[in-house]
Amino acid sequence: MFRSLTHTLPLADRRLQPRRWAVFLQCGSGAVWGGWWKQGSENWDLIINHYDATYAGKIPCDVEFRQSGRLPGSKFTAFYSLLTEYPHILDPYEYILLLDDDVQFPEGGIQRLFEITQQNDWEMAQASLSADSFCAYPVFFNSGRGGWRRVNGVEIMMPVYARRIFPWVREVFAESISGWGADAALAAIGMREGWRAAVVDEVVARHLKPVLGESGAYYQMLRRNGIDQEREFEYLQSKYGFTTPLFYEMPG
């Protein structure tokens, strides 16, 4: 029912020659991400999905979508729509970063994250988090040692996924609207499939807004429309068999 009330519609495709990497940015009125890239200097494409009209048509980007319908949808319903309805948009990219609009990167940080991920041929990766960031999982905070660390999976606020795992991403996102448990489900799949995942301490991002599972506007919107994130988590946990701790460092 929820998915039938939101639609991801294309606004523009300005690409002449797609680059090898892309950022998919879920963007709306509360966006605090501005200023971390210089248009034309990066080696990745910016794909924006507007879940409200605040910045539609106002941000230089390569591909632009907007949400239409009674509901604004979520990052997961929107990216699932790209995987199923607009796969040609994603076909050129070897890696894609799914970015929330309350995460800030240093200048050049996204470029470096893609470079390190490509060099190591990982299936999943993410930047580390600054000490003042909001995150429930200690393993993702910057270690202070530089380099990178192997982990069992990556968190949903800014995961980098290799194109070759898109079939599994599509499978999980088909069953997730809130996103709760989707990252842990992909971590469990990855452990079975032999994927490699890493958190990159060389790149430090900031997550600027607290995770408000009960009182936040996003979760209130979901609950008003019959989506209980805790039930989604329990369903995915039952299906994919992940246990606590959800995320942890791997040896080697």
Disulfide bonds with the S-S distance in Angstrom:
none
